Amino acid sequence: MAGKKSEHGEPVELTVGERVVRLSSPDRVYFPETGATKRDLADYYLAVGEGIVRALYERPCMLHRYPEGLAGEKVHQKRVPRGAPDWLETVRVTFPRYDRTADELCVTELASVIWAVQMSTVELHPWNSRRADTERPDEWRIDLDPMPEAGFDRVRRVAGVAQEVLDELQITGFPKTSGGNGLHVYVRIRPDWGFADVRRAALAFAREVERRAPQDTTTTWWRKDRDPAAVFVDYNQNTRDHTIASAYSVRGNPRGTVSTPIRWDEIADVEPQELTMATVPARFAELGDLHAGIDDVEHDLTPLLEWADRDEREGLDVPGDDDS
């Protein structure tokens, strides 16, 4: 008797570099609004392969999985499951609060990303440290997170102020859309400090942006106390084990938007909702990876830590690191 035909298509084998990755249920619709499938998702990541590998390279990575597509349950997965291919690389991280460890995905090649798609991963969320020393971040993350009544024009204005402060510090920042309503800016730093100091530096920077744009910006810790029309400069994204979607990660929303690297001069006109898994491959083919030079310079956080010391002497506290 003939076997029953799969409802979501027969498995396909994708050649990715030196690997062959089996993709089951390739026709399963992941994005109901557009009809994009699991195979479409894999093809997207293949198209931006150089960029996504650079963004994830040797970082512990949490997977946001949707086994039934976006219409189903979302699973946050830290541990690589048993049965993963023997070539897949991992890094062990500890969670002291829970006295636990996890072997997380550690991307070193594009096949690892396509394996993650096979595991129903849509979003990839890396740490801001690498496996050489997971306790010493080499990336400072500036997250411009608009509150519910803040339009994207306000995000644009705050981004301009952030760029001004970075320029004065002679620090090169690499902006990207969040894939939602905000913007991220990544800065490579020397891995000389722990998470607490990187977060202190990020808070000092956020407070300087707030001083220069008090009508548009907030660093207020508790969400309920923030101006609903302000942009929160979320320094807490530099806390240990806090992650945000990587550059080139698709986001788990109906349009399949992408957290997309952009130039500073694009911020004035960019429409984040137009940067999707359907449109970004052509942009990548034309422009290449706009974050290609991100590893060329490692910046010194000392000036920002001196700002943090000044703020604390003047009585400004450092809020806790729990979720706000």
C-alpha positions in Angstrom: 0.0 0.0 0.0 1.4 3.4 -0.9 2.4 5.6 2.0 0.2 8.6 2.8 1.4 11.8 1.1 2.6 14.4 3.6 0.2 17.2 4.2 3.1 19.7 4.2 5.2 18.4 1.4 7.8 15.7 1.1 11.2 16.3 2.8 13.9 18.1 0.8 17.6 18.0 1.2 19.5 21.3 1.0 23.2 21.5 0.3 24.7 24.2 2.5 28.4 24.5 2.1 29.8 21.1 3.0 26.7 19.9 4.8 23.4 18.5 3.6 20.4 19.6 5.8 17.2 17.7 5.6 14.1 20.0 5.7 10.9 18.2 6.6 7.4 19.7 5.9 8.8 22.3 3.6 5.3 23.4 2.4 4.0 24.2 5.9 2.8 27.8 6.0 4.6 29.7 8.7 3.3 33.2 7.9 -0.4 33.1 7.3 -0.6 36.7 6.0 1.8 36.2 3.2 1.6 32.4 2.7 5.4 32.1 3.2 6.4 28.5 4.0 9.2 26.8 6.0 11.1 26.4 2.7 10.7 30.1 2.0 12.2 30.8 5.4 15.1 28.5 4.7 15.6 30.2 1.3 15.6 33.6 2.9 18.4 32.6 5.3 20.4 31.1 2.5 20.1 34.4 0.6 21.5 36.4 3.5 23.9 33.7 4.7 27.0 35.8 5.0 25.2 38.4 7.1 23.3 36.1 9.4 26.5 34.1 10.1 28.5 37.2 10.9 25.7 38.4 13.3 25.6 35.1 15.2 29.2 33.9 14.9 30.4 32.0 18.0 27.7 33.5 20.2 25.4 31.5 22.4 22.0 31.6 20.6 18.5 31.2 21.8 15.9 29.9 19.3 12.4 31.2 19.0 10.6 28.3 17.5 7.1 27.9 16.0 6.5 24.2 15.4 3.1 24.8 13.8 4.0 28.2 12.2 3.0 31.5 13.6 -0.6 30.4 14.1 0.6 28.0 16.8 2.5 28.1 20.0 5.9 29.9 20.3 8.7 28.0 22.1 11.8 29.7 23.6 14.5 27.1 23.4 18.0 27.5 24.9 19.2 23.9 24.9 20.1 22.1 21.7 18.0 18.9 21.7 19.4 15.4 21.7 19.7 14.0 18.2 21.3 17.1 16.7 23.9 16.4 14.0 27.3 15.8 15.3 28.8 18.7 13.3 26.6 21.2 15.0 28.6 23.4 17.4 27.4 24.4 20.9 28.6 26.5 23.8 27.8 25.8 27.4 26.5 28.7 29.4 25.5 28.8 33.1 22.5 30.2 34.8 23.7 30.8 38.4 20.2 32.0 39.6 18.8 28.5 38.8 22.1 26.5 39.3 21.7 25.2 35.7 23.7 25.0 32.5 22.6 24.8 28.9 24.4 23.8 25.7 23.2 26.5 23.3 23.6 26.7 19.6 26.9 28.3 18.5 26.7 29.3 14.9 30.0 28.9 13.0 28.6 28.1 9.5 25.4 28.7 7.6 24.3 25.1 7.8 23.7 25.6 11.6 21.1 28.3 10.7 19.3 26.1 8.3 19.3 23.3 10.9 17.6 25.8 13.2 15.0 26.4 10.5 14.5 22.6 10.3 13.8 22.8 14.0 11.0 25.3 13.2 13.1 28.4 14.3 12.0 31.7 13.0 14.0 34.1 15.2 17.6 33.8 16.3 18.5 35.6 19.5 22.3 35.7 20.3 24.1 36.8 23.4 26.3 39.9 23.2 29.3 37.8 24.2 31.2 35.0 22.4 32.1 31.5 23.4 35.8 32.4 24.0 34.5 34.1 27.2 30.8 34.2 27.6 31.1 36.4 30.7 32.8 39.2 28.8 30.6 40.9 26.2 32.2 42.2 23.0 29.0 44.0 21.9 27.2 46.9 23.4 23.5 47.2 22.3 21.6 50.4 22.1 17.8 49.6 21.9 15.5 52.5 21.0 12.2 51.1 22.1 9.1 53.3 21.4 6.3 53.3 23.9 2.8 52.6 22.6 2.0 56.2 21.7 5.4 57.0 20.2 5.5 57.1 16.4 8.5 56.1 14.3 9.3 59.8 13.6 10.2 60.1 17.3 12.4 57.0 17.0 14.2 58.8 14.1 14.8 61.9 16.2 16.2 59.9 19.1 18.4 58.0 16.7 19.9 61.3 15.5 20.7 62.3 19.1 22.3 58.8 19.7 24.4 59.2 16.6 25.5 62.7 17.8 26.7 61.3 21.2 28.5 58.4 19.5 30.3 60.7 17.1 31.4 62.9 20.0 32.8 59.8 21.7 34.4 58.7 18.4 32.5 55.5 18.5 31.2 53.7 15.4 27.7 52.4 15.8 26.0 50.0 13.4 22.2 50.6 13.1 19.5 48.2 12.2 15.8 48.1 12.4 14.4 45.9 15.1 11.9 44.2 12.9 9.2 45.8 15.0 8.7 49.5 15.8 12.2 50.4 17.1 15.8 50.7 16.1 18.9 49.0 17.4 22.5 50.2 17.3 25.4 47.8 17.9 28.9 48.8 18.9 31.8 46.4 19.1 33.7 46.8 22.4 36.9 45.3 23.9 35.9 42.2 25.9 37.5 43.7 29.0 34.3 44.2 31.2 31.6 42.0 32.6 27.9 42.4 31.9 27.3 44.7 34.9 29.8 47.3 33.7 28.6 47.1 30.1 25.1 47.7 31.4 26.3 50.7 33.5 28.0 52.2 30.5 24.8 51.7 28.4 22.8 53.4 31.1 25.2 56.4 31.2 24.9 56.7 27.4 21.1 56.5 27.7 21.0 59.2 30.3 23.1 61.5 28.1 20.7 61.0 25.2 17.8 61.7 27.6 19.5 65.0 28.7 19.7 66.1 25.1 16.2 65.0 24.1 14.1 65.1 27.2 10.8 65.5 25.3 11.4 62.4 23.2 13.4 60.1 25.4 13.0 58.2 28.7 15.3 56.0 30.9 12.6 55.5 33.5 12.9 52.0 34.8 9.3 50.9 35.5 7.2 50.7 32.4 4.1 52.0 34.2 6.0 55.2 35.0 7.2 56.0 31.5 5.7 58.6 29.2 3.6 56.6 26.8 4.7 58.8 23.9 8.5 58.6 24.7 11.2 56.3 23.3 12.8 54.2 26.0 16.6 53.8 25.6 16.6 50.2 26.8 20.0 49.8 28.5 18.8 46.6 30.1 19.3 44.7 26.8 23.0 44.5 28.0 22.1 42.4 31.0 23.5 38.9 31.1 21.3 36.4 29.2 19.1 39.1 27.8 18.9 38.7 24.0 17.3 40.5 21.1 16.9 39.4 17.5 20.1 39.4 15.5 20.8 41.3 12.4 19.0 39.6 9.5 16.8 37.6 11.8 13.2 37.2 10.6 10.7 38.2 13.3 7.7 36.2 14.3 5.0 38.4 13.0 2.5 38.0 10.2 4.5 40.0 7.6 7.8 38.2 8.3 9.7 41.5 8.9 13.4 41.4 9.2 15.8 43.1 11.7 17.7 44.8 8.9 21.1 46.6 8.9 20.7 50.1 7.5 22.9 53.1 7.0 22.7 56.1 9.3 21.5 58.2 6.4 18.6 55.8 5.7 17.0 56.4 9.1 15.2 59.5 7.9 13.3 57.6 5.3 13.3 53.9 6.2 10.0 52.2 6.6 10.7 49.1 8.8 7.5 47.3 7.8 8.7 47.2 4.2 11.9 45.2 5.2 10.7 41.7 5.1 11.9 38.2 4.2 10.5 38.8 0.7 12.3 42.1 0.1 15.6 41.9 2.1 17.3 39.3 -0.1 17.3 41.7 -3.1 18.5 44.5 -0.9 21.3 42.2 0.4 22.3 41.2 -3.1 22.6 44.9 -4.1 24.2 46.3 -0.9 25.9 43.4 0.7 26.1 43.2 4.5 26.1 46.8 5.9 27.5 45.4 9.1 30.5 43.8 7.3 32.9 46.2 9.0 31.5 45.8 12.5 34.5 43.7 13.7 37.1 46.1 12.4 37.3 48.2 15.6 36.9 47.4 19.3 35.9 50.4 21.3 36.9 51.4 24.9 34.1 51.8 27.4 36.2 53.8 29.8 34.7 57.2 28.9 31.2 55.9 29.4 32.1 54.2 32.7 33.5 57.6 33.9 30.1 59.1 33.0 28.5 56.3 35.0 30.7 57.1 38.0 29.8 60.8 37.8 26.0 60.0 37.6 26.3 57.7 40.6 28.2 60.4 42.6 25.4 62.8 41.8 22.9 60.4 43.3 21.5 58.7 40.2 21.1 55.0 41.0 21.5 52.0 38.8 18.1 50.2 38.6 17.8 46.5 39.1 18.2 44.0 36.2 14.9 42.3 36.4 12.5 42.6 33.4 10.7 46.0 33.4 
